[in-house]
């Protein structure tokens, strides 16, 4: 098993994406639980393969500069924004497996999310953390969050007192599960007559971003980019036809204009998860979120892509909703907080 050594990463070329996807896929574990989670790593590369590397912007896929093929892959930054507080887990973020980590750095500063993939046959957890400790993107003077970390990796990280030359303290993890819809649903999600399902348009980005609880971890331009390039589902309400005088022909006739407004939605992100589910409060309890979720999940499955969400165990309402729609619980995932040791006893996250 090789030691990673100094950080030497480069942007993957478009003609390398298919080989990278196949290389990652070959290292997926055989158990269904971890395989489903690992599929997400392959899916990020699949999105870039299908829609082009530009579809992941501002994220880039980085691979080692060494000539020998390796599974070590960094996708950064998945999101970027300004955090006014980095308190608690990001419940809608949805990544990895025993070979994936999603890392968020922040605390009253700019923050970003990174995805890291590696094979345990090639590198140990210590190898990987040594390399990550030298990534220029991470500011180790502030907290670093590892999202959707599989429990298989937790003991390895708990045994480390430092990342490279950085002494860190691992905080109590938050627990969640991955939920997957394995086959297109035939469930009949009938909507009241005034609603219809469409896909989101770039003009909807502001509404999606504004109503996202954790929008300080991303910028509206990044959300707009995802909406343009990846599948989504939006439900719009048809408003009463508006009539107004026709001032062109001067005959006093009335012209009719149909209007509609976006009231519920869900989208696909660069990480490959379905998220940012939201329904305008006055339109809730009519099955809109269920209809939007099934519409997007079925579209993804028809395109040969997995459909999944990540839900914290404490979010019982979301768990019940997705199980009712046919989503099945897969592997347990945790969110851990890494603090600089000297700050661990301070009120760092308040």
C-alpha positions in Angstrom: 0.0 0.0 0.0 1.4 3.3 -1.0 1.8 6.5 1.0 0.2 9.4 -0.7 2.9 12.0 0.1 2.7 15.6 -1.0 -0.4 17.0 -2.6 -0.1 16.9 -6.4 -3.4 17.0 -8.1 -4.5 18.1 -11.5 -7.8 18.6 -13.4 -9.1 15.5 -15.0 -9.4 15.7 -18.8 -12.7 15.1 -20.5 -11.3 12.1 -22.4 -10.4 10.5 -19.0 -13.8 10.7 -17.4 -15.1 7.3 -18.7 -12.0 5.5 -17.5 -12.2 7.2 -14.1 -15.9 6.2 -13.8 -15.0 2.6 -14.6 -12.1 2.6 -12.2 -14.2 3.9 -9.3 -17.0 1.4 -10.2 -14.6 -1.5 -10.0 -13.8 -0.6 -6.4 -17.4 -0.6 -5.2 -18.0 -3.0 -2.3 -20.2 -6.0 -3.0 -22.7 -5.5 -0.2 -25.8 -3.7 -1.3 -25.8 -1.2 1.5 -22.4 0.3 0.8 -22.6 -0.2 -2.9 -25.6 2.1 -3.1 -23.8 4.8 -1.2 -20.7 4.3 -3.3 -22.7 4.7 -6.5 -22.9 8.3 -5.7 -19.2 8.8 -6.3 -19.5 7.2 -9.7 -22.6 9.3 -10.3 -20.8 12.6 -9.9 -18.3 11.5 -12.5 -21.3 10.1 -14.6 -22.9 13.6 -14.5 -19.7 15.1 -15.8 -19.4 12.4 -18.5 -22.9 12.8 -19.7 -23.3 16.6 -19.4 -19.6 17.6 -19.7 -17.2 18.7 -17.0 -18.5 22.3 -17.3 -21.8 21.0 -15.8 -20.2 20.7 -12.4 -18.9 24.3 -12.2 -17.7 25.7 -10.0 -16.5 22.3 -8.9 -13.6 20.5 -10.6 -12.6 16.9 -10.6 -9.0 16.5 -9.4 -6.8 13.4 -9.7 -3.2 12.7 -8.8 -0.5 13.8 -11.2 1.3 10.4 -10.9 1.1 8.3 -14.0 -0.2 5.1 -12.3 -4.0 5.1 -12.2 -5.5 5.7 -8.8 -8.9 5.9 -7.3 -8.0 8.9 -5.2 -10.2 11.7 -6.5 -11.1 15.1 -5.1 -14.2 17.0 -6.3 -14.0 20.6 -5.1 -15.7 22.8 -4.3 -19.1 21.3 -4.6 -20.7 24.4 -3.1 -19.3 27.6 -1.9 -20.8 30.5 0.1 -20.5 32.5 3.2 -21.4 31.0 6.5 -22.8 33.2 9.3 -22.8 30.2 11.5 -21.6 26.6 11.1 -23.7 25.1 13.8 -25.1 21.6 13.4 -25.3 19.3 10.4 -26.4 20.1 6.9 -29.4 17.8 6.8 -30.0 18.0 3.1 -26.5 17.1 2.1 -26.2 13.6 0.8 -23.0 11.8 0.0 -20.7 8.9 0.3 -19.6 5.4 1.4 -16.7 3.8 3.0 -14.7 5.4 0.3 -16.3 8.8 0.1 -16.2 11.8 2.4 -17.9 15.2 1.9 -16.1 17.9 3.8 -17.4 21.3 4.8 -15.2 24.0 6.2 -16.5 27.1 7.8 -17.5 29.3 10.7 -18.3 33.0 10.2 -16.1 32.7 7.0 -16.4 31.5 3.4 -17.1 27.8 3.4 -17.0 25.0 0.8 -18.0 21.4 0.4 -15.5 18.8 -0.9 -15.9 15.2 -2.0 -13.1 12.8 -1.7 -13.0 9.2 -3.0 -10.3 6.6 -2.4 -9.8 2.9 -2.3 -8.9 1.2 1.0 -6.8 -1.2 -1.1 -4.6 1.7 -2.2 -4.5 4.1 0.8 -5.2 4.0 4.5 -7.4 6.6 6.2 -4.2 8.2 7.6 -2.7 8.4 4.1 -5.8 10.3 3.0 -6.1 12.6 6.0 -2.4 13.5 5.6 -3.0 14.6 2.0 -6.2 16.4 2.9 -4.4 18.3 5.6 -2.3 19.9 2.9 -5.0 20.8 0.5 -4.9 24.6 0.0 -8.7 24.8 -0.1 -9.1 23.8 3.6 -8.6 26.3 6.4 -7.7 24.2 9.5 -8.0 27.2 11.8 -11.7 26.7 11.6 -14.0 23.6 12.0 -14.1 21.0 9.2 -17.2 18.9 8.8 -17.2 15.4 7.2 -20.6 14.6 5.9 -22.2 11.3 5.3 -19.2 9.4 6.6 -19.9 5.6 6.7 -19.5 4.0 10.1 -16.8 1.7 8.7 -14.4 4.7 8.5 -15.3 6.2 11.9 -12.9 4.1 14.0 -10.0 5.0 11.7 -10.7 8.7 12.1 -11.3 8.5 15.8 -7.9 6.9 16.3 -6.2 9.9 14.6 -5.0 12.7 16.9 -3.9 14.8 13.9 -4.4 15.3 10.2 -0.9 15.8 8.8 0.7 18.3 11.2 -2.7 19.6 12.4 -3.9 18.4 15.8 -7.6 17.9 15.7 -10.4 16.7 18.0 -13.3 14.6 16.6 -16.7 15.7 17.9 -19.8 13.6 18.5 -21.3 12.4 15.2 -24.8 13.0 13.9 -26.7 10.0 12.5 -28.7 9.7 9.3 -29.6 7.1 6.6 -29.6 6.9 2.9 -33.0 6.2 1.2 -33.2 4.9 -2.3 -36.0 4.4 -4.8 -34.8 1.3 -6.7 -37.4 1.1 -9.5 -39.7 3.7 -11.2 -42.8 4.1 -9.1 -46.2 3.4 -10.5 -47.9 5.2 -7.6 -50.5 7.5 -9.0 -49.7 10.9 -7.6 -52.8 12.8 -8.7 -52.7 16.5 -8.3 -55.6 18.9 -7.9 -56.7 20.4 -11.2 -55.0 23.8 -10.7 -51.5 22.2 -10.4 -49.2 20.7 -13.0 -45.6 19.3 -13.0 -42.8 20.9 -15.0 -39.1 21.2 -14.7 -37.4 24.1 -13.1 -36.1 26.9 -15.2 -33.1 29.2 -14.5 -35.5 31.9 -13.6 -36.6 29.8 -10.6 -33.1 29.7 -9.1 -33.7 32.7 -6.8 -36.9 31.1 -5.3 -35.1 27.8 -4.8 -32.1 29.4 -3.2 -34.1 31.8 -1.0 -36.2 29.1 0.5 -33.3 26.7 1.2 -32.6 26.6 4.9 -28.9 26.3 4.4 -28.4 28.7 1.5 -25.5 30.3 3.2 -23.4 27.3 2.1 -24.0 28.1 -1.5 -24.6 30.9 -3.9 -27.6 31.5 -6.1 -25.4 31.3 -9.3 -24.4 27.8 -8.4 -28.0 26.7 -7.8 -28.9 28.3 -11.2 -26.1 26.4 -12.9 -27.4 23.1 -11.4 -31.0 23.8 -12.5 -29.8 24.5 -16.1 -27.7 21.3 -16.4 -29.4 18.7 -14.2 -32.9 17.2 -13.9 -35.4 18.8 -11.6 -39.2 18.9 -10.9 -41.4 21.9 -10.1 -45.1 22.1 -9.5 -46.8 25.2 -10.7 -50.2 26.6 -9.8 -52.4 27.8 -12.7 -53.8 31.1 -11.7 -57.2 32.5 -12.8 -57.1 33.9 -16.3 -56.5 37.6 -16.2 -58.5 39.7 -18.7 -57.4 43.2 -19.7 -58.5 45.6 -22.5 -56.9 45.3 -25.8 -55.4 48.7 -26.5 -54.1 47.7 -30.0 -57.2 47.3 -32.0 -59.1 50.0 -30.1 -62.3 47.9 -30.3 -62.7 47.5 -26.6 -62.2 43.7 -26.7 -60.7 41.9 -23.8 -57.5 39.9 -24.1 -56.8 36.9 -21.8 -53.5 36.0 -20.3 -52.9 32.8 -18.3 -50.4 33.0 -15.4 -48.8 30.3 -13.2 -46.6 30.4 -10.2 -44.0 27.9 -8.8 -45.3 26.4 -5.5 -43.3 23.2 -4.9 -40.0 21.8 -6.2 -37.0 19.4 -5.9 -33.8 19.3 -7.8 -30.6 17.4 -8.5 -27.3 18.8 -7.3 -23.7 18.3 -8.4 -23.3 15.7 -5.6 -26.0 13.6 -7.4 -28.6 13.7 -4.6 -32.2 14.8 -4.8 -32.6 17.7 -2.4 -33.8 21.3 -1.7 -37.4 19.9 -1.5 -39.8 22.7 -0.6 -43.4 23.5 -0.8 -44.8 27.0 -0.2 -46.6 26.9 3.2 -50.1 27.7 1.9 -49.9 24.9 -0.7 -48.9 22.1 1.7 -50.8 18.9 2.6 -52.0 18.5 -0.9 -49.4 15.9 -2.0 -47.2 18.4 -4.0 -43.9 17.4 -2.5 -44.7 13.7 -3.1 -45.6 14.3 -6.7 -42.5 16.4 -7.4 -40.2 13.8 -5.7 -41.7 10.9 -7.7 -41.5 12.9 -10.9 -37.8 13.6 -10.4 -37.0 10.1 -9.1 -38.7 8.4 -12.0 -36.8 10.6 -14.5 -33.5 9.8 -13.0 -34.2 6.1 -13.0 -35.3 6.2 -16.6 -32.0 7.8 -17.5 -30.1 5.0 -15.7 -29.1 7.1 -12.6 -29.9 6.2 -9.0 -32.5 8.1 -7.1 -31.8 8.7 -3.4 -32.0 11.2 -0.6 -30.2 11.4 2.8 -32.3 12.0 5.8 -31.4 12.5 9.5 -32.9 10.0 11.8 -34.6 12.9 13.8 -36.5 14.0 10.7 -39.3 11.6 11.1 -41.7 13.4 8.8 -39.3 13.2 5.9 -38.6 9.5 6.7 -42.3 8.7 6.7 -42.9 10.6 3.5 -40.2 8.9 1.5 -41.0 5.4 2.8 -44.6 5.9 1.8 -43.3 6.8 -1.7 -41.4 3.5 -1.9 -37.9 4.7 -0.9 -36.0 2.0 1.1 -33.6 2.7 3.9 -30.0 1.8 3.0 -26.7 2.4 4.9 -26.3 4.5 8.0 -24.2 7.6 7.5 -22.7 10.0 10.1 -21.7 13.6 10.2 -18.6 14.4 12.3 -17.1 17.6 13.3 -13.3 18.1 13.4 -12.1 21.0 15.5 -8.5 22.4 15.9 -7.5 20.9 19.3 -6.7 24.3 20.8 -10.3 25.4 20.0 -12.1 22.2 21.0 -12.9 23.5 24.5 -14.0 26.9 23.4 -17.5 28.0 22.3 -16.3 27.7 18.7 -19.6 27.1 17.1 -21.7 29.5 19.0 
